[in-house]
Amino acid sequence: MPAALLAAALRAQSEGVLIADRALRLVFANDSLATLMGCAAVDLAGRALGDFHADRAEVARLRRWLIRAQPGTSLEGEGFLLHREGHTVAAAWTFDPLFDRRGRLTHIVASYRDQTEKRRLQEALTRAQRLDALGRLAGGVAHDFSNLLSIINAFSESLAARLKHQPAARREATEIRHAGGRAAALTQQLLAFGRRRPFEARPIDLNALVRENAPILHRLVGPAGRVELELAEHAPRVRTDPAQFQQVLLNLVLNARDALGAAGRITIATAVRTIRPGRNRRFTDRPPGRYVMLRVADNGSGMDAETQRHLFEPFFTTKPEGQGTGLGLAVVWGVVEESGGTVHVVSAPGAGSTFEVLLPAV
């Protein structure tokens, strides 16, 4: 087969392919590999193979293997490649040696497969399993704790009623009742996170829910900033538990409020989205159909990538000790998931944060 046809076949491969000489310098790279590395194929020619691997030990391993490599054998591995923009790309690779007629090693052929999506799915599965285990534990503990709090709150109310003529003692009993009330509210969050509260889903109008809660939201934000509504007209209904979804809205707005600085602004918007067939290529993508999107966006401090990776983990919080339970966004994730939807976050330090909740339209 002519060399030009072979080169064309290699360029057409969806996997990244390169050919390197004995010194591990590239003599050929196809467009798929160049895309994986974030550059043009012509920029890769003549470069050392070691320039691409984040872990130089992998190249040392390849050199040791080449000393004893035989025709028909391969060396496989996986790890990270260095992208031109400075970040790393997860990949799996296979190296094959090429020999001349005298049995001398002349070149190696390497193929690289992008593993970014596979690793993301593995991390999502691990995270879901961890959340499920934590949810079961939290739900079980909260259920028993809720029963004990009912007794504490009932007796503290009864005690306060009997202490009408003892102001100091009555104040102490009232403080016990207030603390019990705060503990009961926290217990309800734990029960929601642990899926121990019944989920009473029914068709609701998201626009109506936002409007009904607008006065509360304005009071919650207070002088920290202003709340703006941008609600789409004639948005279809969604199926969720209105009481629990109210908690989603409140938690997202409270999070946004805490991130605001000077001239703070929180925008609550709704919109209708359509996912067309063929656009849901990944396993985690939503099925085709109509969706209603709820967006809560702020112009606050924003979050770095590391914070975003842990956002929905229970008990994770960036707030000072004693000012946050770390359950707010975990509850958001649980309620949205129970409603058949997803949550997407876009944020960067100094650029604010946007939370988008996507729910199937009824």
Secondary structure by P-SEA (a helix, b strand, c coil): ccaaaaaaaaaacccbbbbbccccccccccaaaaaaaccccccccccccccccccaaaaaaaaaaaaccccccccbbbbbbbccccbbbbbcbbbbbbbcccccccbbbbbbbbaaaaaaaaaaaaaaaaaaaaaaaaaaaaaaaaaaaaaaaaaaaaaaaaacccaaaaaaaaaaaaaaaaaaaaaaaaaaaacccccccccccaaaaaaaaaaaaaaaacccbbbbbbcccbbbbbbccaaaaaaaaaaaaaaaaaacccbbbbbbbbbbbbbccccccccccccbbbbbbbbbbbccccccaaaaaacccccccccccccccccaaaaaaaaaaaacbbbbbbbcccbbbbbbbbbbcc
